[in-house]
Amino acid sequence: MIEFIQNLKTRNETLFYYGLLCLLLSIIFIILTKYTNTKIYSVNAWYKPFKFAFSTFLFAWAMAWYCYYLPNFNIKIFNWSVIILLGFEIFYIAFQASKGQLSHYNLSTPVYAALYSMMALAATLVTLYTAFVGLLFFTNSFPELPNYYVWAIRLGIIIFVIFSFEGFAMGSRLNHSVGALNDNSNWFIIGWSKTVGDLRVSHFIGMHALQVLPILSYYVLKNTKLTIGLSVIYGLLALLTLIQALQAKPLIKTK
């Protein structure tokens, strides 16, 4: 692990420290859940900024690692795009949490509506930039890398992009639930609904293909066909949880 961290810092010092900052913020946010009873949609207000900060930490470190392989890639522009756009999201989500108010789905005032639209735009731009990185992995050759690992990165980015845009299914409805209004259940941190469909499940699974598939391919599978097969299965899992949610069915139904 120490070797990985040192290598990552060498590959992309800017995103390394940005990811570290997001990790620190996520720790602060999760600690704040223990010291405030402020709730939004029946869950502690600080869970959402925790999830976004931690997810950004994972994204920043993953992309810092992958982009290192790309020849003639302007990494500085990519770095600062991620920092500014996702940094704005984290800041606004945390700011609203501190006031006990919604960040997402908040159209209660023109200012909140504009800021919500800006968050959607920020997420869209980062996703499109990531899609461009994915395209570069298809148009370039990487003879120094195992073929199975390259395919894991390619397919991980594709699934990430598709299910990142699935977030529009929630944004357009102003609701992450199907069958209720923004239902949350007492699942530690994630808070997915146990009673109705939850669009966040497929969003979560799909977006973390970016980390899961390359790690499993490189350290476990070590085979191109197995990597592609697992990627298909993983993508289908994300798709099936989306279909399940759209049918107003929870991932795991409990009494």
C-alpha positions as CSV (number, residue, x, y, z in Angstrom):
1,M,0.0,0.0,0.0
2,I,2.8,2.4,0.8
3,E,4.5,1.6,-2.5
4,F,1.2,2.3,-4.3
5,I,0.7,5.7,-2.6
6,Q,4.3,6.7,-3.4
7,N,3.9,5.6,-7.0
8,L,0.6,7.5,-7.3
9,K,2.1,10.7,-5.9
10,T,4.9,10.4,-8.5
11,R,2.4,9.9,-11.3
12,N,0.1,12.8,-10.5
13,E,1.0,14.8,-7.5
14,T,-1.9,17.3,-8.0
15,L,-4.7,14.7,-8.0
16,F,-2.9,12.7,-5.3
17,Y,-3.2,15.6,-2.9
18,Y,-6.7,16.6,-4.0
19,G,-7.8,13.0,-3.4
20,L,-6.1,13.1,0.0
21,L,-8.0,16.3,0.8
22,C,-11.3,14.7,-0.2
23,L,-10.5,11.7,2.0
24,L,-9.8,14.1,4.9
25,L,-13.1,15.9,4.3
26,S,-15.0,12.6,4.2
27,I,-13.6,11.7,7.6
28,I,-14.6,15.1,9.0
29,F,-18.1,14.7,7.6
30,I,-18.6,11.3,9.0
31,I,-17.4,12.5,12.4
32,L,-19.9,15.4,12.2
33,T,-22.7,12.8,11.9
34,K,-22.0,11.9,15.5
35,Y,-22.3,15.5,16.7
36,T,-25.4,16.7,15.0
37,N,-29.0,15.5,14.8
38,T,-29.8,17.6,11.7
39,K,-31.7,15.4,9.2
40,I,-32.7,15.7,5.6
41,Y,-35.2,13.1,4.4
42,S,-34.9,11.2,7.6
43,V,-31.1,10.7,7.5
44,N,-28.3,12.7,9.0
45,A,-27.5,15.7,6.9
46,W,-23.7,15.0,6.8
47,Y,-24.0,11.5,5.2
48,K,-24.4,13.0,1.8
49,P,-21.3,15.2,1.8
50,F,-19.4,12.2,3.3
51,K,-20.5,10.0,0.4
52,F,-19.6,12.7,-2.3
53,A,-16.2,13.5,-0.8
54,F,-15.3,9.8,-0.4
55,S,-16.5,9.0,-3.9
56,T,-14.5,12.0,-5.3
57,F,-11.4,10.7,-3.4
58,L,-11.7,7.3,-5.2
59,F,-12.4,8.9,-8.6
60,A,-9.4,11.3,-8.3
61,W,-6.9,8.6,-7.4
62,A,-8.2,6.2,-10.0
63,M,-8.0,8.8,-12.8
64,A,-4.6,10.0,-11.6
65,W,-3.4,6.4,-12.0
66,Y,-5.0,5.7,-15.4
67,C,-4.2,9.0,-17.1
68,Y,-0.5,8.5,-16.4
69,Y,-0.6,5.8,-19.2
70,L,-1.9,8.2,-21.8
71,P,0.7,9.7,-24.3
72,N,0.5,13.4,-25.0
73,F,-2.4,14.0,-22.7
74,N,-2.8,17.4,-21.1
75,I,-3.0,16.3,-17.5
76,K,-3.0,19.8,-16.0
77,I,-6.3,20.8,-17.7
78,F,-7.9,17.5,-16.6
79,N,-6.6,17.9,-13.1
80,W,-7.9,21.4,-12.6
81,S,-11.2,20.5,-14.3
82,V,-11.8,17.7,-11.7
83,I,-10.6,19.9,-8.8
84,I,-12.8,22.9,-9.7
85,L,-15.9,21.1,-10.8
86,L,-16.1,18.4,-8.2
87,G,-14.8,20.7,-5.6
88,F,-17.7,23.0,-6.2
89,E,-20.1,20.1,-5.7
90,I,-18.6,19.0,-2.4
91,F,-18.5,22.6,-1.1
92,Y,-22.1,23.3,-2.0
93,I,-23.4,19.9,-0.7
94,A,-21.5,20.5,2.6
95,F,-22.7,24.1,2.9
96,Q,-26.3,23.0,2.5
97,A,-25.9,20.2,5.0
98,S,-24.6,22.7,7.5
99,K,-27.9,24.6,7.2
100,G,-30.0,21.4,7.2
101,Q,-31.2,22.1,3.6
102,L,-31.3,20.2,0.4
103,S,-28.5,20.5,-2.2
104,H,-30.0,18.1,-4.8
105,Y,-33.6,18.5,-6.0
106,N,-33.8,22.0,-4.4
107,L,-35.8,24.3,-6.6
108,S,-37.3,26.3,-3.7
109,T,-35.6,29.6,-4.8
110,P,-34.1,30.8,-8.0
111,V,-30.7,30.8,-6.4
112,Y,-31.0,27.2,-5.2
113,A,-32.4,26.1,-8.6
114,A,-29.4,27.8,-10.3
115,L,-26.9,26.1,-8.0
116,Y,-28.5,22.8,-8.4
117,S,-28.3,23.2,-12.2
118,M,-24.6,24.2,-11.8
119,M,-24.0,20.9,-9.9
120,A,-25.6,18.9,-12.7
121,L,-23.4,20.8,-15.2
122,A,-20.3,20.1,-13.2
123,A,-21.0,16.4,-13.0
124,T,-21.8,16.3,-16.7
125,L,-18.5,18.0,-17.7
126,V,-16.5,15.7,-15.6
127,T,-18.3,12.7,-17.0
128,L,-17.7,13.9,-20.6
129,Y,-14.0,14.5,-19.9
130,T,-13.8,11.0,-18.4
131,A,-15.5,9.6,-21.6
132,F,-12.8,11.4,-23.6
133,V,-10.2,9.7,-21.5
134,G,-11.9,6.4,-22.2
135,L,-11.8,7.1,-26.0
136,L,-8.1,7.7,-25.7
137,F,-7.7,4.3,-24.2
138,F,-9.3,2.9,-27.3
139,T,-7.4,4.9,-29.8
140,N,-4.0,4.4,-28.3
141,S,-2.0,1.2,-27.9
142,F,-0.3,0.3,-24.7
143,P,2.3,-2.5,-25.4
144,E,3.9,-2.0,-22.0
145,L,0.6,-2.9,-20.2
146,P,-1.2,-6.3,-20.0
147,N,-4.0,-6.5,-22.5
148,Y,-6.5,-7.6,-19.9
149,Y,-5.7,-4.6,-17.7
150,V,-6.2,-2.2,-20.6
151,W,-9.6,-3.7,-21.4
152,A,-10.5,-3.5,-17.7
153,I,-9.8,0.3,-17.8
154,R,-11.7,0.8,-21.1
155,L,-14.8,-1.1,-19.9
156,G,-14.6,0.3,-16.4
157,I,-14.7,3.8,-17.9
158,I,-17.6,2.9,-20.3
159,I,-19.7,1.6,-17.4
160,F,-18.8,4.5,-15.2
161,V,-19.9,7.0,-17.9
162,I,-23.2,5.2,-18.6
163,F,-24.2,5.0,-15.0
164,S,-22.9,8.5,-14.2
165,F,-25.4,9.8,-16.7
166,E,-28.1,7.6,-15.1
167,G,-28.0,10.3,-12.4
168,F,-30.2,12.3,-14.8
169,A,-33.0,9.8,-14.1
170,M,-33.0,11.0,-10.5
171,G,-32.4,14.7,-11.4
172,S,-35.3,14.9,-13.9
173,R,-37.6,13.3,-11.3
174,L,-36.3,15.4,-8.4
175,N,-36.4,12.0,-6.6
176,H,-34.0,9.1,-6.1
177,S,-36.9,6.8,-5.2
178,V,-39.5,5.0,-7.3
179,G,-42.7,4.5,-5.3
180,A,-42.1,7.1,-2.6
181,L,-40.6,10.6,-2.2
182,N,-36.8,10.3,-1.6
183,D,-37.1,7.4,0.7
184,N,-34.1,6.5,2.9
185,S,-33.6,3.5,5.2
186,N,-31.4,2.8,8.1
187,W,-28.5,1.3,6.1
188,F,-25.3,2.6,7.5
189,I,-24.1,5.5,5.3
190,I,-25.6,4.4,2.0
191,G,-29.2,4.7,3.2
192,W,-30.8,2.9,0.2
193,S,-34.5,2.2,0.5
194,K,-35.7,-1.1,1.9
195,T,-39.3,-0.5,0.9
196,V,-39.3,1.0,-2.7
197,G,-37.1,1.3,-5.8
198,D,-33.9,3.2,-5.3
199,L,-32.1,4.6,-8.4
200,R,-29.0,5.3,-6.4
201,V,-28.2,1.5,-6.3
202,S,-27.4,1.2,-10.0
203,H,-25.7,4.6,-10.0
204,F,-23.3,3.5,-7.2
205,I,-22.6,0.1,-8.7
206,G,-22.0,1.4,-12.2
207,M,-19.8,4.3,-11.3
208,H,-17.5,2.2,-9.1
209,A,-16.7,-0.1,-12.1
210,L,-14.0,2.4,-12.6
211,Q,-12.1,1.0,-9.6
212,V,-13.5,-2.6,-9.3
213,L,-12.8,-3.9,-12.8
214,P,-9.2,-2.9,-13.2
215,I,-8.3,-4.1,-9.7
216,L,-9.9,-7.5,-10.2
217,S,-8.5,-7.8,-13.7
218,Y,-4.9,-6.9,-12.7
219,Y,-4.7,-8.8,-9.4
220,V,-7.1,-11.7,-9.8
221,L,-8.3,-12.5,-13.3
222,K,-5.1,-11.8,-15.4
223,N,-7.0,-12.8,-18.5
224,T,-8.6,-10.7,-21.3
225,K,-11.6,-13.0,-21.9
226,L,-12.3,-13.3,-18.2
227,T,-12.0,-9.5,-17.8
228,I,-14.4,-8.8,-20.6
229,G,-16.8,-11.5,-19.3
230,L,-16.7,-10.1,-15.8
231,S,-17.2,-6.5,-17.2
232,V,-20.4,-7.7,-19.1
233,I,-21.7,-9.4,-15.9
234,Y,-20.9,-6.3,-13.9
235,G,-22.6,-4.0,-16.4
236,L,-25.7,-6.3,-16.4
237,L,-25.8,-6.2,-12.6
238,A,-25.9,-2.4,-12.7
239,L,-28.6,-2.5,-15.4
240,L,-30.7,-5.1,-13.6
241,T,-30.7,-3.0,-10.4
242,L,-31.8,0.0,-12.5
243,I,-34.7,-2.0,-13.9
244,Q,-35.6,-3.3,-10.5
245,A,-35.6,0.2,-9.1
246,L,-37.8,1.5,-11.9
247,Q,-40.3,-1.3,-11.0
248,A,-40.5,0.3,-7.5
249,K,-38.7,-2.7,-6.0
250,P,-36.0,-2.3,-3.4
251,L,-32.7,-4.0,-3.7
252,I,-33.4,-6.1,-0.6
253,K,-36.9,-6.0,0.7
254,T,-37.3,-6.3,4.5
255,K,-40.4,-6.3,6.6
